[in-house]
């Protein structure tokens, strides 16, 4: 069986850089979904979701969320 079609040609950096984080914040504030942002940046959608979740803090009283 040939596995050449299933392997990525080149793996990008393991971590997101500052530019990509800025793009994620900007595109998310414009209302784009995590999936659409991932397609535009060429990253996995779960990576984008994790980054968005990491930047959100929920307060104990009132279940309010604050973007940091």
C-alpha positions as CSV (number, residue, x, y, z in Angstrom):
1,X,0.0,0.0,0.0
2,X,1.3,3.5,-0.9
3,X,1.3,6.0,2.0
4,X,3.0,8.8,0.1
5,X,-0.3,10.7,-0.4
6,X,-1.2,10.7,3.3
7,X,2.0,12.2,4.7
8,X,2.4,16.0,4.8
9,X,5.0,17.4,2.4
10,X,6.5,19.7,5.0
11,X,5.5,20.3,8.6
12,X,5.2,23.9,9.6
13,X,6.5,25.3,12.9
14,X,5.2,23.5,15.9
15,X,4.1,26.6,17.7
16,X,2.1,29.6,16.5
17,X,4.1,32.7,16.0
18,X,3.1,36.2,17.0
19,X,1.9,37.1,13.5
20,X,-0.4,34.1,13.4
21,X,-1.8,34.8,16.8
22,X,-2.6,38.4,15.7
23,X,-4.3,37.0,12.6
24,X,-6.4,34.6,14.7
25,X,-7.5,37.5,17.0
26,X,-8.3,39.8,14.1
27,X,-10.3,37.2,12.1
28,X,-12.1,36.0,15.1
29,X,-13.2,39.5,16.0
30,X,-14.5,39.8,12.4
31,X,-16.8,36.8,13.1
32,X,-14.9,34.1,11.2
33,X,-15.3,30.5,12.5
34,X,-12.3,28.6,13.8
35,X,-12.5,26.3,10.8
36,X,-12.4,29.2,8.3
37,X,-9.5,30.7,10.2
38,X,-7.6,27.4,10.1
39,X,-8.1,27.0,6.4
40,X,-6.9,30.6,5.7
41,X,-3.7,30.1,7.9
42,X,-3.0,26.5,6.8
43,X,-3.3,25.2,10.4
44,X,-5.4,22.6,12.1
45,X,-8.8,23.8,13.2
46,X,-8.2,22.3,16.7
47,X,-5.1,24.4,17.0
48,X,-7.1,27.6,16.3
49,X,-9.8,26.5,18.8
50,X,-7.2,25.9,21.5
51,X,-5.7,29.3,20.9
52,X,-9.0,31.0,21.1
53,X,-9.9,29.1,24.3
54,X,-6.5,29.9,25.8
55,X,-7.2,33.6,25.4
56,X,-10.5,33.5,27.2
57,X,-10.9,33.7,30.9
58,X,-14.2,33.0,32.7
59,X,-14.9,34.8,36.0
60,X,-16.2,32.9,39.0
61,X,-19.2,35.2,39.7
62,X,-21.7,35.8,36.9
63,X,-20.2,33.4,34.4
64,X,-18.8,36.3,32.4
65,X,-16.0,35.9,29.9
66,X,-13.2,38.4,29.4
67,X,-10.8,38.3,26.4
68,X,-7.2,38.9,27.5
